[in-house]
Amino acid sequence: MTFPDGVTTRPLTIPRTMDAADAGEFAESTRVRNEIYREITGSDHDALSPDELLPHYQPSPEEIRHSWIVLDDDRIIGRIGVDVPFEEGSRSAFWLIELLSAHHGRGIGSAAYALVEQTARDQGRTVLQSWAQHPDAPGRRLSAPTGFGSIPEDHAARFYLRHGYTLEQIERESALDLQASVDDVARLLHEAEAAATGYRVVQWTAPTPPERVDGYAWMKSRMSTDTPAGALEFDEEVWDAARVARHDRKTLDGGRTMLVTAAQHIASGDLVAFNELTIGSDRTAVSHQEDTLVLAEHRGHRLGLLVKCAGLRTWRAEVAPLSPRMITYNAEENRPMLDINEAIGFAPLAYNGAWKKVLS
Ligand SMILES: CC(C)(COP(=O)(O)OP(=O)(O)OC[C@H]1O[C@@H](n2cnc3c(N)ncnc32)[C@H](O)[C@@H]1OP(=O)(O)O)[C@@H](O)C(=O)NCCC(=O)NCCS
C-alpha cells in the first residue's frame, strides 16, 4: 500500500522541551491534532497544548511510542502512532491514525494502516486495539458485543471493518456542568459520607506525597485489571514508586494540575478507592475526570460516590472555580459507575468505539 502522489510520512521529531530549536514540528503537529479533534467533535474539549502533550512522548520504560507525521507536500495533514507497552508477556499494540477531513477518502488512511500493522508485527505484537469517536448520525448502526451501546457505521467504522477489526466496546463521553451541579454534589456527598462508615477521605494534588505512594500505586495497578473491558486485552500493569513519579511528571511537566481524592479504610490505613481530576494551566477551560476505582473487596459502601463528590467539591471550591465543565469517559456497560455519574448530573455527549484485531 502506497501513499498518493505528494503525500509522505516521516517520524515525528520529539524535542526535549518546547523551547528547543527543533520544537516547531511538534508544535505544528499538535495544532493539526487539535484541529482534527475539533472537526470530529465540534469542540475543543480534547485540545492539548504542545507543552501538555510533549511529556507523554518522552522516552519511557513503560512503552515505546512510534510516531509519524503525514505530509501533503510540506504541510502536516495528520499523525500516525503505534504504542507498544512493555508489560511482561504483552501481546498488545495500541494505535491511532488522525487525518484532517479534507484528506479523507484518498487512500492515505489505508497506507498509514499498513505502516501501523507492519510496526506491530516487527515488534512481535498480535493484538491491535484502537479507539475512535463516532458522532451520532442517521443510517446503519453497529452494536457492541457487550450488549451495551451502538454507533453509526460511519467513515471511521467502515475503515476499521475493512481492515479486519471488530467493534468490542462502546465508551460514553459525558459532561457535567460544574456550577449547576454544586447542590447535588453536596447532597450526594452527605449521603455517601453517611453510608461509608469506617472510611475517610484523603486528598492531595500531584506530586503524590511519599506516604501515599504505595497505596496509590496499588490502586493504579488495579485500574488495569478491575475495570470492564469486554473482549479488549489490557496487560496487568505493575506500578511502583518510580512509575508513580513518572506519572506525576507527565502531569506536572505539562503544566497540569491533578487532584487525587482517595478513601482510606480507617481500620487498616489502606487506600481503597480513588478519583483523579485534572486541568491544564488555563483553569477557566474544561476539566477532566480521569481514573476512578473502588478496590473489589471494598465495593458496596458508596465509596465511588464518596470520592467523586468529595473531589468535585474541592475542585469547585479550591482548584478550578471557573472551569465550566467536567468531561469523563466510561464503558457503556459499566452501570455502577454510570449510575453514580448520572446521579451527580453527568449527561452523555458522544460515544467512542473500541476496536480490536488479532493478527494471525
Ligand atoms: C478513519 C481514517 C483514519 C480513515 O482514513 P482515510 O484516509 O479517509 O481512509 P482511506 O482513504 O484509506 O479509505 C476510506 C475510503 O476511501 C476509499 N479509498 C481508498 N483509497 C482510495 C483512493 N486511492 N482514492 C479514492 N478513494 C479511496 C476507501 O475505499 C474507503 O471508502 P469507504 O469509506 O466507502 O469504505 C480518517 O478518516 C481519519 O483520520 N478520521 C479521523 C480520526 C479517526 O477517527 N481515526 C480512527 C483511527 S484512530
The ligand as an ORCA input file, in Angstrom:
! r2SCAN-3c Opt
* xyz 0 1
  C     -10.532      6.866      9.795
  C      -9.439      7.478      8.914
  C      -8.078      7.196      9.538
  C      -9.538      6.816      7.529
  O      -8.563      7.399      6.666
  P      -8.844      7.676      5.111
  O      -7.601      8.177      4.521
  O     -10.064      8.509      4.968
  O      -9.151      6.189      4.610
  P      -8.954      5.644      3.103
  O      -8.954      6.766      2.141
  O      -7.787      4.757      3.107
  O     -10.264      4.823      2.972
  C     -11.542      5.496      3.137
  C     -12.425      5.390      1.895
  O     -11.754      5.851      0.752
  C     -11.731      4.817     -0.227
  N     -10.424      4.901     -0.863
  C      -9.340      4.201     -0.561
  N      -8.344      4.520     -1.409
  C      -8.800      5.438     -2.231
  C      -8.228      6.175     -3.289
  N      -6.965      5.982     -3.674
  N      -8.998      7.070     -3.883
  C     -10.271      7.264     -3.511
  N     -10.863      6.569     -2.533
  C     -10.136      5.687     -1.880
  C     -11.918      3.578      0.526
  O     -12.490      2.554     -0.252
  C     -12.854      3.999      1.626
  O     -14.206      4.055      1.199
  P     -15.467      3.809      2.203
  O     -15.392      4.815      3.303
  O     -16.675      3.993      1.358
  O     -15.333      2.429      2.740
  C      -9.636      9.007      8.738
  O     -10.945      9.221      8.268
  C      -9.447      9.823      9.986
  O      -8.354     10.262     10.270
  N     -10.535     10.060     10.762
  C     -10.461     10.849     11.966
  C      -9.706     10.152     13.072
  C     -10.203      8.764     13.321
  O     -11.380      8.508     13.530
  N      -9.285      7.803     13.321
  C      -9.614      6.417     13.541
  C      -8.409      5.646     13.850
  S      -7.612      6.221     15.332
*
